[in-house]
Amino acid sequence: MNKTLLKIFIFALLILFIISPFAALANLMLILLVAAFLFLLKDVFRTLLGGDTDPKGS
């Protein structure tokens, strides 16, 4: 669950970096945003379904 919360926090920071007026390489940041969103959705669904959020067990 902590890993999922951390990913939500990082996702929020990515959104702030994109919205900020001094964001360099905004197109690259959009690609990173989409990738982070997909990873976030995967972890949220895994958590809601009661699965292990860290498949490696570490």
Secondary structure, DSSP 8 states (H G I E B T S, - for coil): -HHHHHHHHHHHHHHHHHHSTT-SSHHHHHHHHHHHHHHHHHHHHHHHTT--S-TT--
